[in-house]
Amino acid sequence: MLADEFERLVERYQPALMRLAYGMAGDRALAEDAVQACWQAAWRSREQIDPTRMRGWLFTVTANQVRRSLRRRRLREVLHGRLRPPADQGEVDPRHVDLATALRGLDLRDRQLVALRYGLGLTSEEIGEQLGLSASGARVRLQRVLARLRKELSDE
């Protein structure tokens, strides 16, 4: 793969990879770092990657990088006995805060599921391929996650 071809690949997939990474991490800097690490790995492996599987490969590498980064960050926070204070975001709609809090309360695989479906608009078949599930398994998991979020966000 030539540099021009690689540049076109970056232009094509960068927005989707950022949506996935940000959807999983909820942190723009971490998402940018994860996507950058993905592109570095893609450049190093550019001759070995099957072009018909490039999209899935990029999503998988990005998701794995986000998971590694979140584990490292959490370990640093635990080792230093502190949690990061929330960033000052000015006036924020309380519904967005509730949703963001509820999403952070999901385990990482469930956040990834939500990010793949609503951040990237992937089908159940594509989500299943990314997560090692059948299409129906992806739909069932997504329904369960959404039910938990609805329950948590309800006024009951």
C-alpha positions in Angstrom: 0.0 0.0 0.0 1.4 3.4 -1.0 1.3 6.5 1.1 -1.5 8.0 -1.1 -3.7 4.9 -0.6 -3.1 5.0 3.1 -4.0 8.7 3.3 -7.3 7.9 1.5 -7.9 5.1 4.0 -7.3 7.6 6.9 -9.7 10.1 5.4 -12.4 7.4 4.9 -12.3 5.8 8.3 -11.0 8.5 10.7 -14.5 9.9 11.6 -15.9 6.5 12.3 -12.9 5.4 14.4 -13.2 8.6 16.4 -16.9 8.0 17.1 -16.2 4.5 18.2 -13.3 5.4 20.5 -15.1 8.4 22.0 -18.3 6.4 22.4 -16.3 3.8 24.4 -14.1 6.2 26.4 -16.1 9.3 26.8 -12.8 11.2 26.7 -11.7 13.0 23.5 -7.9 13.0 24.2 -8.0 9.2 25.0 -10.0 8.6 21.9 -7.6 10.6 19.7 -4.6 8.7 21.2 -6.4 5.3 20.6 -7.1 6.2 16.9 -3.6 7.4 16.4 -2.2 4.1 17.8 -4.6 2.3 15.4 -3.2 4.2 12.4 0.4 3.5 13.5 -0.4 -0.2 13.7 -2.2 -0.1 10.3 0.8 1.5 8.7 3.2 -1.1 10.2 0.8 -3.9 9.0 -0.4 -2.4 5.8 1.0 -5.2 3.6 -0.4 -8.0 5.7 -4.0 -6.7 6.2 -6.6 -8.2 3.8 -8.2 -5.1 2.2 -11.6 -6.8 2.3 -11.3 -6.9 6.1 -9.7 -3.5 6.6 -12.8 -1.9 8.2 -13.3 -4.6 10.8 -9.5 -4.7 11.5 -9.4 -1.0 12.1 -12.5 -1.1 14.4 -11.0 -4.0 16.4 -7.6 -2.4 16.8 -9.2 0.9 17.9 -11.5 -0.8 20.4 -8.6 -2.8 21.9 -6.5 0.3 22.2 -9.3 2.1 24.1 -9.7 -0.8 26.4 -5.9 -0.9 27.1 -5.8 2.9 27.7 -8.8 2.8 30.1 -7.2 0.0 32.1 -3.9 1.9 32.3 -5.7 5.1 33.4 -7.8 3.3 36.0 -4.7 1.5 37.4 -2.9 4.9 37.7 -5.9 6.4 39.5 -6.1 3.4 41.9 -2.3 3.4 42.5 -2.4 7.1 43.3 -5.5 6.8 45.4 -7.5 9.4 43.5 -10.1 9.7 40.9 -10.1 12.4 38.2 -12.3 15.3 39.0 -14.9 16.1 36.4 -13.9 18.7 33.8 -15.6 22.1 34.1 -18.1 22.0 31.2 -20.1 25.1 31.9 -23.9 24.9 31.4 -24.9 21.4 30.6 -28.3 19.9 30.0 -29.0 17.7 33.1 -30.4 15.0 30.8 -27.1 14.7 29.0 -25.3 14.4 32.3 -27.6 11.6 33.4 -27.1 9.8 30.1 -23.3 10.2 30.2 -23.3 9.0 33.8 -25.4 6.0 32.9 -23.2 5.1 30.0 -20.1 5.3 32.1 -21.8 2.9 34.5 -22.0 0.3 31.8 -19.1 -2.2 31.5 -16.8 -1.6 28.6 -18.2 -4.3 26.3 -21.7 -2.8 26.7 -20.4 0.7 26.0 -18.7 -0.7 22.9 -21.9 -2.3 21.8 -23.8 1.1 22.2 -21.0 2.9 20.4 -21.0 0.5 17.5 -24.7 0.7 17.0 -25.5 4.4 17.7 -22.1 6.0 17.2 -21.3 4.1 13.9 -24.7 2.9 12.9 -23.5 -0.7 12.4 -26.0 -3.4 11.7 -26.5 -6.4 14.1 -24.5 -8.5 11.7 -21.6 -6.1 11.7 -21.7 -5.7 15.5 -21.7 -9.4 15.9 -18.7 -9.7 13.7 -16.8 -7.1 15.8 -17.8 -8.6 19.1 -17.7 -12.3 18.3 -21.4 -12.7 18.5 -24.2 -13.8 16.2 -26.4 -11.1 14.8 -29.3 -12.2 17.1 -26.9 -12.3 20.1 -25.9 -8.7 19.3 -29.5 -7.7 19.1 -30.4 -9.4 22.4 -27.4 -7.8 24.2 -28.3 -4.4 22.8 -31.9 -4.8 24.0 -30.7 -5.7 27.5 -28.3 -2.8 27.7 -31.0 -0.4 26.5 -33.4 -1.8 29.0 -30.9 -1.2 31.8 -30.3 2.4 30.6 -34.0 3.1 30.4 -34.5 1.8 33.9 -31.6 3.8 35.3 -32.8 7.0 33.5 -36.5 6.6 34.4 -38.0 8.9 37.1 -39.0 6.0 39.2 
